[in-house]
């Protein structure tokens, strides 16, 4: 019997990035991340995953 499962690739190691955002947008992201009990990086990563449907 052969079973093939398709899914997401495993998480890779974290990579530091440098991006530019509007100051007010960044403040909103930080506020939303704090309310969600997560970090800025975690919040942005989750938002990207949702947009990409992963």
C-alpha positions as a printed NumPy array, in Angstrom:
array([[ 0.   ,  0.   ,  0.   ],
       [ 1.281,  3.446, -0.899],
       [ 0.065,  6.601,  0.816],
       [ 1.012, 10.024, -0.498],
       [ 0.199, 13.123,  1.477],
       [ 0.482, 16.579,  0.002],
       [ 0.852, 19.443,  2.408],
       [ 2.908, 22.402,  3.413],
       [ 6.641, 22.06 ,  3.43 ],
       [ 8.101, 22.064,  6.935],
       [ 8.994, 25.418,  8.44 ],
       [12.482, 26.592,  7.588],
       [14.751, 28.538,  9.924],
       [13.925, 32.193, 10.503],
       [15.611, 34.839,  8.364],
       [15.971, 38.488,  9.362],
       [14.585, 40.956,  6.803],
       [14.609, 44.722,  6.487],
       [11.388, 46.317,  5.188],
       [ 9.995, 49.835,  5.002],
       [ 6.455, 50.578,  6.194],
       [ 4.417, 53.701,  6.811],
       [ 4.914, 54.778, 10.429],
       [ 1.174, 54.703, 11.186],
       [ 0.781, 51.265,  9.606],
       [ 3.627, 49.946, 11.75 ],
       [ 2.013, 51.39 , 14.866],
       [-1.252, 49.653, 13.935],
       [ 0.562, 46.358, 13.364],
       [ 2.279, 46.636, 16.74 ],
       [-1.014, 47.395, 18.473],
       [-2.795, 44.501, 16.777],
       [ 0.101, 42.137, 17.568],
       [ 0.013, 43.137, 21.24 ],
       [-3.755, 42.598, 21.375],
       [-3.28 , 39.166, 19.783],
       [-0.547, 38.319, 22.289],
       [ 2.117, 37.834, 19.654],
       [ 5.165, 39.581, 18.27 ],
       [ 5.341, 41.9  , 15.286],
       [ 7.147, 39.186, 13.327],
       [ 4.638, 36.524, 14.305],
       [ 1.728, 38.787, 13.424],
       [ 3.123, 39.64 ,  9.991],
       [ 3.981, 35.998,  9.262],
       [ 0.453, 34.857, 10.167],
       [-1.093, 37.631,  8.064],
       [ 1.045, 36.578,  5.087],
       [ 0.075, 32.914,  5.558],
       [-3.613, 33.832,  5.59 ],
       [-3.318, 35.917,  2.434],
       [-1.429, 33.099,  0.709],
       [-3.964, 30.536,  2.046],
       [-1.357, 28.372,  3.769]])
